[in-house]
Amino acid sequence: MKNVGQLIINGTVAPGFEPVRSLYERNMRYLLERNTQLCVYFEGEKVVDLWGSAIGDESFSADSLANAFSSGKSLESIAIGSLVSQGLLSYLDKVVGHWPEFGRQGKGETTIADLLRHEGGMASFDEAIEPNDLLATSLKNNRVGQLIENHDQKFRPSGKRREYHAITRGWILNEVFRRVDPQNRTIGEYLRQELSEPLSADVVIGLEESELERRSAVSIPKPSRWLIESLKPKFLNRRIERNLLQMLGLGFGFVRSARDSSRPTRQAFAGQEGMIDAFNSREVAMGETPSANTHASARGLARLAAMMADKGSFEGKEFISTTAWDALHAEATEADMGFISTRFTQGGVASFSHVSNPSSALDSGLNNGREGFFGWMGLGGSLFQWHPELRIGFGYVPTSLNVLDIVNERGKSYQAEMLKCVDKLKP
């Protein structure tokens, strides 16, 4: 353990991965961090297992849980992939083939792949959801399902179909999943029974009462701190990734993107004020919002990622068939998602590859440095990704959310360092 002032760092790295620890220590010391966890598997073995607190929080451990936000979208993909593995579903199936009522309001041609690629035309809902309606028992009363059935479908004014379904994708896919699953389970129930418990991985959607005390709350640094830090040059240990001009450029890009959004931004949860306060609340944490409310440790995410890196198997047990794994990662299509260009497979995970001539800093920031990885990322920093070619399973969970780090370059720095270490280990 390293304890310098308020800084606490625990954990180990395997020989050959010491540079990852050095980078972790530096980032914990100089970036606007609170509590973080970093865990990485390589060739089925855990080679990085680090956790720490920049605020002297001795209660934070490797087993603490934090909201990983949109990193949970890859869990939705794995859940749907399990149905493909059982022969119960195809990505090209129309949703109405499994859920006839979904076809109301002109949605009858939408496929499973459309939903997974953020091309379902319901980037937000016209009404807020009651948190109690998102409990597993409540979902089966079809309150959320009815809302989706009667909801219309809208695409961007530009005519482009891909638009980030930040929260709604998980609610829609959960309704598909529970209708197709032979046991009529929700994604959260499937995750516990078929992945988290068998893999001994702390990754859950919908916390139980006994798990609430293990949470480490997430927070956003004050805007004034971002402003002050953005004025510093990088060589003076600026504590955020981008300077003021770069952040202004991001702001302009988001304003332009908002003009081409299909619907105005609306409150997601009824009776909840403030996005972060809502997600930190007991009511929202116990419900199932798979796209934005997965609670996990980096150890748990890394174990799941290691399974995906080994094409659906881990420690001798198959969780998804090789055929279904291949299908999940196939047919990656590139499209503008409003604020950034993305390559999503038909199974709903992003495929990252080097961009030689990026059209924007975000495009290079999203891809360059995490070449060969699949998966996605969460608001403010978390990462749940895997690299099948090199057999790397990667999990990173912070509690200080840099929401201006749109493509999670803070966590990407660890991925890039991992790739360097693995390259040096090659014979």
N, C-alpha and C positions, 0 to 999 in steps of 0.2 A: 504494500500500500504506500502511496505517495501522498503526504499531507503537507502542503505548503500554504500557510495562512488559512484561508477558507477553502482552498482547492483540495479536493480529495479525489484520488484516482486509484482504482483497484483493478485487479485482473491480470491476465497473462497473455503472452503471445508465443507461438511456437518459433523455434529457430528459423531464421530466414525472413521473418515478418516483423522484425524489430522496427523498421521504418514506419510501419503503420502505428505502432505505439508512440513513436516520437511525434508523429503528426497529430495524433490524438491529444497528447499532452500539450502540444503547442496551441491547438485549437481551443482546448478547454481553458487555457490560460489567457488567450488573447481575444477570442470571439465573444459575442454577447450570449454566453451559454448559462444555463442553470444546471439541470441534471441531464445526462445522456448515457446511452448504452450503445455499444458497438460489438457485434458478434459476426464472425465469418467462418464458414466451412470451406475446406479445400480438399477435393478428392475424398469426401465422406468424413473427414476429420475436422474437429474444431481447432482452428489455428489462431483465431483472435477472439478474445473474450474480455472486454474492457467495459468498465462503467465508472462513472465519477460524478462529482458535484462541484460546481464552481462557486456555490453559495454555502458550502459547509453543511449540507443536508446529510447527516449521518443515517437518517432513516431510509435513504434511497439506496437500493441494492440492485443486483443483477436480476432479481426476481420481481422488482417493482413493475407495475403495469402503467402504461400511458397510452393516450389516444394516438393512434398512428394515422388517423384521418384517411385520406384516399389510398394509402397503401393497401387498405382492405379491398379495394376494387379487384386486386389480383386474387383474393380469396373467392370472390364471386365467380371469377373465371375458372378457378379450380373446382368449385362446386358444380358449375354447369358442365365442366369437363368430366366430372365423375358420372354424370348422367349419360354423356356421350360414351364413356367407357363401358357402361352397362347396356349400351344399345337402345337406350330409351329416348334419345334425342339426337338430332343432327343440327349443325349450325345453319344449314340452309332451310331448315323447317320454318314455315310461317308460324308465328306465335299462336295464331288462332287454331292451329292444328292441335294444340295442347290446352288452349284456353280460349274457347270460342267467343266469350263475351268481350275479350280484348278488342275484337274487330269493330266495335262501335266507334262512331265518329271518324270513320274513314281510315282506321288503322289496320285494316285487314291484310295488307300486303307486307307488313313489317316482318322481318325474319329475326331469328335468334341472333345471328351475326350483326344485324343492324343495331340491336340493343347493345351488344357488347362493344361495338365500334363507336358508340356515342352518336349514332345516326338514327335514333328512334323518334326524334321529333317531340320529345317531352323533357327538355333540359331543365325546366322547373314546372312546378304545379301551380295552379291558380288559387289554391287554398293551402293554409298551413295544416300540418298533421298534429293531432293530439299525441303527446308522448306515450300515453297509456295504450293507444291503439297500435303501438309498435312492439309491445310485449308479445312473446311467441304465442301465448294463449289467445291474445286479442287478434293477432294477424289471421288466425284460423277462423275468425268470425267474418272475415272478408271486408272489414271496414276500409282498409287501404286498397284492397282489390277492387271494390266498387268505385272508388274515386278514380282509379286508373282506367277502368272499363268505360266510364262515362266522360273521360277527358279527351279533348281534341288533340290534334297533332299539328305542330307548327315548326317550320324550318326557318333558317335565317333569311332576311330580306334579300340577300345576295343570291339566294337559291342554293347555297352550299349546304349540304346535309349534316356534316359533322359539326357538332357543337357539344362542348363539355357538359355532360350530365353529372355535375359535381355530387349531388345527393340523390337525385331521383333514380339513377341507373340501378342502384342497389335495391330500392323499394320495388321497382318493376321486376327485376330478376328474381327477387325473393318470392314474388307471387308466382312466377313461372316455375321456379324450383319446387315449391311445395305442392304444386299441382302434378308434377311429373314424378317426383320422388315416390317410390312404392310405399314408404311409411308416412308420406304427407308431412315431412319435416320441413322446418324453415332452414335457411342457410346457416343460421346460428346453431341450431340443433345438430345439423349435419357436421358442422365444423368441430364441435365438441366430441361427438361420438365417433367420427370416422378419421379425424386428423389430429386434433389437439391432444386428446387423451392417449390414443395409440402411440403418438410420436413424443409424448411428454413435452409438448410445446405449449407454453403460455400464450395462447392467441385465442381470443374469444370475441364474439359479436353478441352483445347483450350480457352485461355483467350480472352475476348473481349477488345476492345480499352479502354473502361471506367474502366476496372479492372486492367490494367497494373500498375497504380499508387499505388495500394494496395499491390503490391508484396514486400516482403522482400527478397533480393537476398541471395542466398546460397553461401558458401565459404568453402574451405578446409584449415585447419591450416597448417602452414609451416612445411615441413618434419623435419627441425631442432628442432622445438618445440616438435614434437613427440619423436625424438631421446633423447632429454634431459629428458623429462618426463618418458620415458621408463626405464631410468637408476635408477629411484627412487623406493624404496620399497613402498608397498601399505600403510603402517602405517605412512608414511611421506606425505600423501595426494597426491599421484601420480594422475595426472590430466587426464590420459587415463586409459582404462580398463586393458590393458595387458602390461607386462614388455618386455624388449628387447628380452629375450630368447623365450618368447611366440610369439612375432612378427616375429622373425626369423623362428620359426616353421610354422607360417602361410605362410610366403613367400615361404618356401620349398614346402608346400602343394599346393600352387598356381602354382609353376613351374611344379610340377608333373601333376597337373590337365591340364595345358596348353598343355602338350605333348599328351594328350588324347582328345583334342578338335577337332571338325569336320572341322573347318575352322579357318584361322588366324583372329585375331581381326582387324576390319576395322573401318574406320570413318563412323559414322552413318548419319551425315547431311552434304550435299554438301556445300562448301563455309564457313564452320564454323571451326575455329581453337580452340582446347582445349575443353574438354568435359564440364567442369563447365561453361566456358564462353558461350558455345553454348546454354546450358539450361537456362542461364540467359538472353539470347538475346531475343529481342522482336519477331523476326521472328519465332524462335522455340517455344516460349511460346504460341503464338497464334494458332499454328497448333495442330493437334491431334496425339500425341504419347502416347496412353493410358497406356502403360507399364512403362513409365518413365517420364511423364510430366504432372501429375495431380497437380493442384494447389489447396491448401485447407488450412483451419484452423483446429486446433485440435477440436474445437467445431463442425465443420461440419462433420469431420470424425467420431466423437463420436456419433453424432445423427444417422448417417447411420449405425454405428456399433450397436447401441441400437436397431434399427429396425431388424438387422440380429440376434441379440441375442434373440429377441422375435419372432423368426421364421417367419420373413417376414412382420410383422405388427408393427405399431407404432401409439400410441395415437388413437386407434380405426380404423385405415385405413390399409387395406391390400395392400402391394406393390408386394409381391410374394406369390403365394399360398403355403400352408403348404406342399403339395405334391411335388411341385417344389423345395421348400427349403430343404426337406428331400433328394431329388435326388442330389441337389448341394453338399450336405455334405456327400454323400454316396461313397462307394467303394474307400476308401483311400488306396493307394498302396505305399509301401516303395521302394525306389530305390536310388542308388548312382547317384548324379547329377554332379559328377566331383570333386568338392571340399567339398561336404557335402552330407549326406544321408537325404532325405526328404520323407514326407508322403503327397502326394497330392491326393485330392479327384477327382472324375470324373468331378466335377464342377470347379476344378482349384484352390481351396484354400488349404492351408496347415493345417494339423491337428497336434496339439502339445500334446505330452504326455511324462510322466517321462521316462528317459532313465537310467536304473539301471547300465548297464555295457557299457558305451559309448566307441565307437572305437576311438574317438578323442575328444579333448576339444571343438571343434566346435559342435559336436553332442549334448553334454550336454548343451553347451551354447545356442544352438538353442531351446531346449525343456525344460530343467529343470528350473522351475520358472514361466513358462507360460502354465502349464498343463491345458488342457480343452479348450484352446483358439483355434480359427480358424482364418484364414486370411493370411496376409503376411506382408512384411516390405519394407522400402525403403532405398536406398543407403545412408549410413552415419548416419542413426538414426531414421527416421520416422516409426511409427507403426499405422496400421489400423486393429484391431482385435476385435473379440467378443467371449464371453463365454456363450453359450446357457444354460448350466446347472445352472449357477449362475446369468444369465441375466446381464452380464457386457458388456458394449460397450465402447471401448477404442480407444482414439486418441492421438497421440503425434507427434509434428512437431518441429524439430530443424532447425536452419539455418547454424550452424557450423557442417560440415559433417565429422565425424570420419570414414573415409572409411576403416580403419583397424578394426573397430568394426563390423565384417562381419555379425554377427547374431543379431546386435542391442541389446546388453546386457545393454547398458545405459538405453534404454527405458524399457527393461525387468525388471529392478530393480523396476520400478513403478508398473508393473503388479504383481510382486511377493508381493509387499507391499499391493496392493489392495486385493490379495487373503488372506493375513493374516488378514486384517481389516474385510473382509466379514466373515471369519471364526469366528472371535470374536463376530460378531453380530448375529450369529446363536443362536437360543434359546436352 
